[in-house]
């Protein structure tokens, strides 16, 4: 009987070890799924920025963690910062958006000049 008790103990230990390992693997796979989901959400936000004429993704870093988007970087106006937040909020699956965007005054992109030379009119 001692032998069967020992075998039963070993079997119970192995069963317990398998359960613990299974739970750890489940947590790990959930963590990987969350990381993939966050990466996908961040990429969707970046795509929305690059597709928008007002924002165009300039100088904006997008980070995602557990469905919460954080925006970092520099924008040219408060309107651009507000539009970036609005675009991020519209992406399906995002729980919250936190903006850490800085408005840089006097930073406006200019269209390239069509004229060349000194800028003076020729007679």
N, C-alpha and C positions, 0 to 999 in steps of 0.2 A: 503494500500500500504506500510505502514511502516513495517508491518510484513513480507511481501514478500521481501522487500529490506534487511531486517535483515537476512532472510533465505538465500538469495542469497549471502550475505556477508559471512555467516558461511560456505556455500558450497564452495565458492571460497577459503576461508581460509583452509578448509579441503583438497581441491584439491592441493593447494600449499604445505601443510604439507606432503601430500603423495608423491609429486614429490621430495621434498627435502629429505625425508627419503629414497626414491628409489635410488637417486643419491648417497647418503652416503653408502647404502648397496652395490651398484655397485663398489664403490671405495674400500670398505672393502673386497669384494670377489676377486677383482683384486689383492689386497695386499696379500691375502692368496694364490692365485695361484702363484704369484711371489715367495713367501716363499717356497712353495712346489717345484716349479721348481728349485730354488736355492739349496735346500736340495738335490734334485735328481742329479743336476749337480755335487755338491760336492761329493756325494757318487760315482758317475761314475768316477770321477778323482781318488778318493781313491782306487777304484777297479782296475783302470789302473795301479796305483802305485804298488799295492800288486801283480799284475800279471806280472810285469816287473822284470826281473832278476837283472838289474842294480840298480833300485830304491828300489823296494820292500816295499815302504811306510814307511820306518824307519824314525822316528822322524820328519815327515812332517805333519803339520796341514794344512787343506784345509778349507778355508772360501769362501762362495759365496754370492754375493749381486748384484742383477739385472743383472745376467749373467757374472759378472766379478769375476774371481777366484783370491784369494790371497793365496800364499804359504808362510808358516812360519815354521822355524825349522832349524835343523842342518843336513848337508849331509857330506859325507866323501871326496868328490872331486868336482871340478868345472864341471866335466863331468856328475856327478850324478845330480847336480843342473840343468844343461842344459837339461838333459834327462827328468827330472821332468816337466820342463816348456813345453818341446816338447809334452810329453804325455798329459798334461792338454790342450794344444792347439788343440789336435786332437779330443777331446770330442765334439760331435755335440751339438750346442746350446750355446757354450761359446763365449762371445763377446771379452774378453781380459783376459790375465793372468799377474798378477803382482807378481814377485818373491821377497821375503824378506828372502831367504834362506841364511844361514851362512855356510861357508865351514870350517870344523874343521880339521886342519892339523894333520896328524899322527893318524887319527882315521880310522883304517881298521879292519874289522872283520876277525878273524883267525878261520880256521877250527879246530875242536877239535883234539887233538893229539891221535893217535892210540896206542902209547906206554905208558906204565905206569912204574913207578919206577924212578930211578935217572937219566936216560938218558944215562948211560954209557953202552957200549957193554959188554956182558958177554963172557968170554973165553970159 
